[in-house]
């Protein structure tokens, strides 16, 4: 009886997921225009990047929403290197990363301000005495560097090492090795997203990610920006960073196959990959722009894997989470709506 109940429950979940998939696909088509506004989930908050303004909204433990906005230059007056095809990709990615990291640090700092303070250890007191106000920037820099190193190891060195080891047991031509290397990267990425999604704090962040997408979708549909209205829209978006990373990983397979990087020395292979990263990012950026600008058979095909992966990196948000997303989006909406059109 218990097994039958579980089977019925699984069937209901599958049916619900099928309905949700078809519903989400129909929602994507409800847009009236394509906005250039994009965002990023933070710790109990969201950052939005607009044409003339960017903004960050945080839900404080007190319940109030704190909004900070600043000038942006992402429109017609943006510098040439942010508008030139293929070159703009690397510069926009770096600026997005830097701005996003600053906002993420701020959101973490604001969250910790309301936590109960624990007595400082002798080591912490010694650090503050010796380093003072420079402690936080130093720790942040070290954390950033370590994060980049870990990313390089996970996505560039470890897959090459695994494939090289397999190649010693099973002879393979360079193209097959590069293909398997790329597949391993994608599995690492998907596995990382799935595992982090099991963490309570990350799941909460994924709710804000979903709210960010829903709010932009509601805005693109020309609908009223209220929590109840936004709730109706899709939590998947073709211009999402998750989709961008997948596209970059896929393009890396092609680029590394064309340039035939050495397999006999893994360290040398890693060094040779680094100069090609701007090329890969530049191509990936142009593709994600196409996916964000057009809705046709080609863009739907290239967007499909990324939209599927967003089932791992987004969660259905509550109304209070959506309220934060709306607060972050509103300052970014330009006075002239035509400036925010692809």
Secondary structure as UniProt FT lines:
FT   HELIX           2..28
FT   TURN            29..30
FT   STRAND          38..42
FT   TURN            43..44
FT   STRAND          45..49
FT   STRAND          53..59
FT   TURN            61..62
FT   STRAND          65..71
FT   TURN            76..77
FT   HELIX           80..82
FT   TURN            85..87
FT   HELIX           88..113
FT   HELIX           122..131
FT   TURN            132..133
FT   HELIX           134..152
FT   HELIX           153..157
FT   HELIX           158..169
FT   HELIX           174..196
FT   TURN            197..198
FT   HELIX           200..220
FT   TURN            221..222
FT   HELIX           227..230
FT   TURN            231..232
FT   TURN            238..239
FT   HELIX           241..258
FT   TURN            259..260
FT   HELIX           266..274
FT   TURN            275..276
FT   HELIX           277..293
FT   HELIX           297..313
FT   HELIX           319..330
FT   TURN            331..332
FT   HELIX           337..340
//
